[in-house]
Amino acid sequence: MGFDVKITTRISILDLIAPHSCRGCGALGNIMCERCKKYNSKSILKMCARCKKPISSCCCKTPVYSAFYREGLMKDLVEEYKYHSIRAAASALAELLNLAIPEDFPSESDSYDVSIIPLPTIPKHIRERGFDHMLLIAKELSLIRKWKVEQALVRNKNTVQVGADEKTRKLQAASAYQISEKWLLHPQSTYLLLDDVWTTGASMEAAISVLKKAGATNIASAVILTPR
């Protein structure tokens, strides 16, 4: 899918008074202009973060579609979005992440009823940012693909994984999530989990495990950044 699909978002008075500049070329108007989105779309990995193979040759039962390596402009943009509350970046990140997900997803053998499930953010971070960063990207992606968004997972703990070693991250992630009491499982649906960064994979693997235990069978996931 190209960039012919436009997302209509609310423009605040602040955006009109002090418009964003493109993080790629500096042009005023958007956090990333159409030209820079098209340029960066050429670097989309279309790779599984779990096995590091191209999606076309990935044999993982639950593939993890990844968009970019965790470096350069895209790393900076995700960090601005997460740590400096640059809400306007959600639309551009969703458009680029969309290109990492196969156009024919889900395959003909799967259900065409797709639900996007963002990995839940720690409540403290939502309060600090003023928004749930993965939920916002999920909503933007839903406008592109016409899929629904479901908050099927909730966090059990407020443990922060940033800076933790791999063993600690896995231990923390193992008990980090549970199924929301409001969520209703549809066994024939396809569920697409979303997260911003694949580091050790502990968070995503834990979320996949929780969904499988709840009865979900058609599961895939997608991340914006993955390490080399």
Backbone hydrogen bonds, N-H to C=O, Kabsch-Sander energy under -0.5 kcal/mol:
donor,donor_aa,acceptor,acceptor_aa,energy
6,K,4,D,-0.7
8,T,6,K,-0.5
9,T,7,I,-0.6
12,S,10,R,-0.6
16,L,12,S,-1.3
17,I,13,I,-2.2
18,A,14,L,-3.2
22,C,27,A,-3.1
23,R,31,I,-2.8
26,G,22,C,-1.7
29,G,20,H,-3.1
37,K,33,C,-2.3
38,K,34,E,-2.3
39,Y,35,R,-2.1
40,N,36,C,-2.7
41,S,37,K,-1.8
42,K,38,K,-0.6
42,K,39,Y,-1.0
43,S,40,N,-1.7
44,I,41,S,-1.2
45,L,67,A,-2.7
46,K,66,S,-0.9
47,M,66,S,-1.0
48,C,53,K,-2.8
49,A,47,M,-0.6
49,A,64,V,-2.6
52,K,48,C,-2.1
55,I,46,K,-2.5
57,S,54,P,-1.9
58,C,54,P,-0.7
58,C,55,I,-0.7
65,Y,63,P,-0.6
65,Y,221,S,-2.9
66,S,47,M,-2.0
67,A,223,V,-1.4
68,F,224,I,-2.5
70,R,226,T,-1.9
71,E,69,Y,-2.2
74,M,71,E,-0.6
75,K,71,E,-1.2
76,D,72,G,-2.2
77,L,73,L,-2.5
78,V,74,M,-2.3
79,E,75,K,-2.2
80,E,76,D,-2.4
81,Y,77,L,-2.3
82,K,78,V,-2.6
83,Y,79,E,-3.0
84,H,80,E,-1.7
86,I,80,E,-1.3
87,R,85,S,-1.9
89,A,86,I,-2.0
90,A,87,R,-1.9
91,S,88,A,-0.5
92,A,88,A,-0.6
93,L,89,A,-2.5
94,A,90,A,-2.3
95,E,91,S,-2.2
96,L,92,A,-2.2
97,L,93,L,-2.6
98,N,94,A,-2.2
99,L,95,E,-0.9
99,L,96,L,-0.5
100,A,96,L,-0.5
100,A,97,L,-1.4
101,I,97,L,-0.7
101,I,98,N,-0.9
105,F,102,P,-1.8
110,D,107,S,-1.8
114,V,112,Y,-1.0
115,S,190,T,-2.6
116,I,148,K,-3.2
117,I,115,S,-0.5
117,I,192,L,-2.9
119,L,194,L,-2.7
125,H,122,I,-0.9
126,I,122,I,-1.8
127,R,123,P,-2.3
128,E,124,K,-1.9
129,R,125,H,-2.6
130,G,126,I,-2.7
131,F,126,I,-0.5
133,H,131,F,-0.8
136,L,132,D,-2.3
137,I,133,H,-1.5
138,A,134,M,-2.4
139,K,135,L,-2.2
140,E,136,L,-2.0
141,L,137,I,-2.7
142,S,138,A,-2.1
143,L,139,K,-1.2
144,I,140,E,-1.0
145,R,141,L,-2.5
146,K,142,S,-1.6
148,K,114,V,-1.5
150,E,116,I,-2.9
152,A,150,E,-1.5
154,V,178,Q,-2.6
156,N,176,A,-3.6
157,K,176,A,-0.6
161,Q,159,T,-0.5
164,A,161,Q,-2.3
169,R,165,D,-2.7
170,K,166,E,-2.2
171,L,167,K,-2.0
172,Q,168,T,-2.6
173,A,169,R,-2.8
174,A,170,K,-1.9
175,S,171,L,-0.6
175,S,172,Q,-0.7
176,A,173,A,-1.8
177,Y,173,A,-0.5
178,Q,154,V,-2.1
180,S,152,A,-3.3
183,W,180,S,-1.3
185,L,183,W,-0.5
189,S,186,H,-2.6
190,T,113,D,-2.4
191,Y,218,N,-3.0
192,L,115,S,-2.8
193,L,191,Y,-0.6
193,L,220,A,-2.6
194,L,117,I,-2.1
195,D,222,A,-1.9
198,W,225,L,-2.7
199,T,197,V,-0.7
205,E,201,G,-2.8
206,A,202,A,-2.2
207,A,203,S,-2.2
208,I,204,M,-2.6
209,S,205,E,-2.3
210,V,206,A,-2.0
211,L,207,A,-2.1
212,K,208,I,-2.5
213,K,209,S,-2.3
214,A,210,V,-1.3
215,G,212,K,-1.3
216,A,211,L,-2.3
218,N,189,S,-0.6
219,I,217,T,-1.0
220,A,191,Y,-2.6
221,S,63,P,-1.8
222,A,193,L,-2.5
223,V,65,Y,-3.0
224,I,195,D,-0.8
224,I,196,D,-0.7
225,L,196,D,-2.5
226,T,68,F,-1.8
